[in-house]
Amino acid sequence: MSETTGARPWSPSPLALERAAFRRAQRRRSGLVALVSTALVVTAVVLVVVGAPGWERARTAFFDPENAWAALPAILEGLWLNLRVWVIAGTVGTLLGLALAVLRTSRIPALFPVRALAIGYIDLFRGVPVLLVLYLVGFALPALRLEWLPTSSAFLGALAIVLTYTAYLAEVFRAGIESVHPSQVAAARSLGLSRAQSMRTVVLPQAVRNVTAPLANNLISLQKDSGLISVLGAVDAIRAAQIATTGTYNFTPYVVAGLLFFLVSFPLTRAVDAYQRRRGWGRSLATVTGGGDIR
């Protein structure tokens, strides 16, 4: 009987080890350069701001800890309203935007009037500033005196934001639908699926996956624009900060409101960036030798 020899365990070649060591050294050097440059920029900004002639007055007017602590409970209560408007408007706007995108990309002749109305709606609300939509919805609808229509400023503000962002989200979904290759639809139809079934089970899942990152970016923008409902009198975070500022002329509550909005949006933006890195250009370069240098 012939002796059987076991397979030799794999080990990287000296050249591969040298390349790995070189990449690690490059990463360390890049991190050090980034750290030093960031420290220099931050130091320069601090020196310019602190050394400004009006720094003491600005510090008292915008960064007063006592005013910040006093206004914090009311601003947090207002922020809770912003978050509710954001969730409701984001959910409704996403569903309506998806429906409009499907209608706009439909080629069924009988749906031409509906498609034309969808195109007109999208063009209209993409072209009108959201602040103007808030004023028109907030003051025009109550003037109609419709008994069945709620007239609270929070509801009207959320309605105006839904009308505006539905148009933006519809265009995002339309781009996703049109990014799906027609061969996918042809393959689905060849398997016996109807046009509606092909759209629901083949096109839409791919379209939504393709536009997840831009969709999330639009929803983050909606979260910030939810603060615009304060122009209609809704006591949200910005309105609460304005009330706290009245009579004191100390603008620290506005800084507190801005910081709270940032704390809400920052994790979302980081999550979107991480998702884009996994699916986007950075991921495609991960397997390229020297990709770190390109990035």
C-alpha positions in Angstrom: 0.0 0.0 0.0 1.2 3.4 -0.9 1.6 5.9 1.9 -0.9 8.8 1.8 0.4 12.2 2.6 -1.8 14.9 4.0 -2.2 18.2 2.2 0.1 20.9 3.2 -1.6 23.7 5.1 -1.9 26.9 3.1 0.3 29.9 4.1 0.7 33.2 2.4 3.7 33.8 0.2 6.5 36.2 1.3 5.3 38.6 -1.3 1.7 38.5 0.0 3.0 39.1 3.6 5.1 42.0 2.3 2.1 43.6 0.6 -0.1 43.1 3.7 2.6 44.8 5.8 2.9 47.6 3.3 -0.9 48.2 3.4 -1.0 48.2 7.2 1.8 50.8 7.2 -0.1 52.9 4.7 -3.2 52.8 6.8 -1.3 53.8 9.9 0.4 56.7 8.1 -3.0 57.8 6.6 -4.6 57.7 10.0 -1.8 59.7 11.6 -1.9 62.4 8.8 -5.7 62.6 9.2 -5.4 63.0 13.0 -2.8 65.7 12.8 -4.6 67.7 10.1 -7.9 67.4 12.0 -6.2 68.7 15.2 -4.7 71.6 13.3 -8.0 72.6 11.7 -9.9 72.3 15.0 -7.2 74.3 16.8 -7.3 77.1 14.2 -11.1 77.3 14.3 -11.1 77.5 18.1 -8.4 80.2 18.1 -10.3 82.3 15.6 -13.6 82.0 17.4 -12.3 82.5 20.9 -10.1 85.3 19.8 -12.9 87.2 18.1 -13.7 90.6 19.7 -17.3 89.6 20.4 -16.7 86.1 21.7 -17.7 86.8 25.3 -21.0 88.3 24.2 -21.7 85.5 21.7 -20.9 82.9 24.4 -23.4 84.4 26.7 -26.1 84.8 24.0 -25.7 81.3 22.4 -24.0 79.0 24.9 -25.5 79.8 28.3 -25.8 76.5 30.4 -28.5 77.9 32.7 -30.8 78.9 29.8 -30.1 75.6 28.0 -31.1 73.5 31.1 -34.2 75.6 31.7 -35.4 75.3 28.1 -34.5 71.6 27.7 -37.8 70.0 29.0 -40.0 72.1 26.7 -37.8 71.5 23.7 -37.8 67.8 24.4 -41.6 67.8 24.5 -41.6 69.7 21.2 -39.1 67.3 19.7 -41.5 64.4 20.5 -44.0 66.2 18.2 -41.4 66.5 15.5 -40.6 62.8 15.7 -44.3 61.8 15.5 -44.8 64.1 12.4 -41.6 62.6 10.9 -42.7 59.0 11.3 -46.2 59.5 10.1 -45.3 61.8 7.2 -42.4 59.5 6.2 -44.6 56.4 6.2 -47.5 58.0 4.3 -45.2 59.8 1.9 -43.3 56.6 1.2 -46.4 54.6 0.4 -48.0 57.3 -1.7 -44.7 58.0 -3.5 -44.3 54.3 -4.4 -47.9 54.3 -5.7 -47.2 57.4 -7.8 -44.0 55.9 -9.2 -45.9 52.8 -10.3 -48.6 54.9 -12.0 -46.0 57.1 -13.7 -44.0 54.2 -15.1 -47.2 52.3 -16.2 -47.7 51.9 -19.9 -51.3 50.8 -19.8 -53.2 53.0 -22.2 -56.3 53.1 -20.0 -54.2 54.6 -17.2 -53.0 57.6 -19.2 -55.2 60.2 -17.4 -54.1 58.9 -14.0 -50.5 59.0 -15.2 -50.8 62.5 -16.5 -52.3 63.6 -13.1 -49.4 61.9 -11.3 -46.8 63.7 -13.5 -48.6 67.0 -12.9 -48.6 66.5 -9.1 -45.0 65.5 -9.0 -43.9 68.5 -11.1 -46.0 70.9 -9.1 -44.9 69.9 -5.6 -41.2 69.5 -6.6 -41.3 73.0 -8.0 -43.0 74.8 -5.0 -40.9 75.5 -1.9 -42.0 73.4 1.1 -42.4 76.6 3.2 -44.9 78.0 0.7 -46.8 74.7 0.7 -47.0 74.9 4.5 -48.5 78.4 4.3 -51.0 77.5 1.6 -52.1 74.3 3.3 -52.0 75.8 6.8 -54.1 78.9 6.0 -56.1 78.0 2.9 -57.6 74.7 4.1 -59.0 76.0 7.4 -60.6 78.9 5.4 -62.8 76.3 3.6 -64.4 75.4 6.9 -64.7 71.7 6.2 -66.1 70.0 9.2 -64.5 66.7 8.6 -61.0 68.2 8.1 -58.8 68.5 11.3 -57.5 72.1 11.6 -54.7 71.6 14.2 -51.5 73.1 13.1 -49.6 69.8 13.6 -52.0 67.9 11.3 -51.9 70.6 8.6 -48.1 70.9 8.9 -47.7 67.1 8.5 -50.1 67.2 5.5 -48.1 69.9 3.8 -44.9 67.9 4.3 -46.5 64.7 3.0 -47.7 66.5 -0.1 -44.2 67.8 -0.8 -42.1 64.8 0.1 -44.5 62.4 -1.7 -43.4 64.0 -5.0 -39.7 63.7 -4.1 -40.0 60.1 -3.0 -42.0 59.2 -6.1 -39.1 60.3 -8.3 -36.7 58.2 -6.2 -38.9 55.1 -6.7 -39.3 55.9 -10.4 -35.5 55.9 -10.8 -35.4 52.6 -9.0 -38.1 51.1 -11.2 -36.4 52.3 -14.4 -33.0 50.9 -13.2 -34.4 47.3 -13.4 -33.4 45.9 -16.8 -36.3 45.2 -19.1 -35.1 41.6 -19.5 -36.3 41.0 -15.9 -39.8 41.8 -16.9 -39.5 39.8 -20.1 -38.4 36.8 -18.1 -41.2 37.2 -15.6 -43.8 37.4 -18.4 -42.3 34.4 -20.1 -43.0 32.4 -17.0 -46.6 33.3 -17.1 -46.8 36.2 -14.7 -49.1 39.0 -15.5 -48.0 42.6 -15.9 -49.1 43.4 -12.3 -47.5 40.3 -10.9 -44.2 41.1 -12.7 -44.2 44.6 -11.2 -45.1 43.4 -7.7 -42.9 40.3 -7.4 -39.9 41.1 -9.7 -39.5 44.8 -10.4 -40.5 46.5 -7.1 -38.2 44.4 -4.8 -35.2 45.1 -7.0 -36.2 48.8 -7.4 -36.6 49.4 -3.7 -33.3 47.7 -3.0 -31.5 49.8 -5.6 -32.8 53.1 -4.1 -32.6 52.3 -0.4 -29.7 54.8 0.2 -31.3 57.8 -1.6 -34.7 56.9 -0.1 -33.1 57.0 3.4 -31.4 60.3 2.6 -34.8 61.8 1.7 -36.3 60.6 4.9 -33.5 62.1 6.9 -34.2 65.5 5.1 -37.9 65.0 6.0 -36.9 64.6 9.7 -35.2 68.0 9.6 -38.0 69.7 7.7 -40.5 68.5 10.2 -39.3 71.5 12.2 -41.0 73.8 9.7 -44.4 73.1 11.1 -43.5 75.7 13.7 -44.5 78.4 11.2 -48.1 77.3 11.6 -48.0 77.7 15.4 -47.4 74.0 16.3 -45.3 73.9 19.5 -42.5 71.7 18.3 -38.9 71.9 19.3 -38.2 75.0 17.2 -41.3 76.8 18.4 -40.5 75.8 22.0 -37.1 77.3 21.6 -38.6 80.5 20.2 -40.9 80.8 23.2 -38.0 80.3 25.6 -36.1 83.0 23.8 -38.9 85.5 23.9 -38.1 88.3 26.4 -34.6 87.1 27.2 -33.0 87.6 23.8 -30.8 84.7 24.6 -30.6 82.3 21.7 -29.2 79.3 23.6 -32.6 77.4 23.2 -32.1 77.4 19.5 -28.7 75.9 19.9 -30.2 73.2 22.1 -33.0 72.4 19.5 -30.4 72.2 16.8 -28.2 69.9 18.8 -31.2 67.6 19.5 -32.1 67.5 15.8 -28.5 66.6 15.1 -28.4 63.8 17.7 -31.5 62.3 16.0 -30.2 62.5 12.4 -26.5 61.7 13.0 -27.0 57.9 13.7 -29.3 57.8 10.6 -26.7 59.4 8.3 -24.0 57.2 9.6 -26.2 54.1 9.0 -26.9 55.3 5.4 -23.2 55.9 4.8 -22.4 52.4 6.1 -25.0 50.9 3.8 -23.7 52.8 0.8 -20.2 51.6 1.6 -21.4 48.0 1.7 -23.2 48.2 -1.6 -21.5 50.9 -3.5 -18.2 52.0 -4.9 -16.1 51.3 -1.8 -17.2 47.7 -1.7 -16.2 47.2 -5.4 -12.7 48.5 -4.6 -12.3 46.3 -1.6 -11.0 43.4 -3.7 -8.8 45.6 -5.9 -5.1 45.6 -5.1 -4.2 49.1 -4.0 -7.9 50.1 -3.6 -7.1 51.9 -0.4 -4.8 54.2 -2.4 -7.6 54.9 -4.9 -10.0 55.8 -2.1 
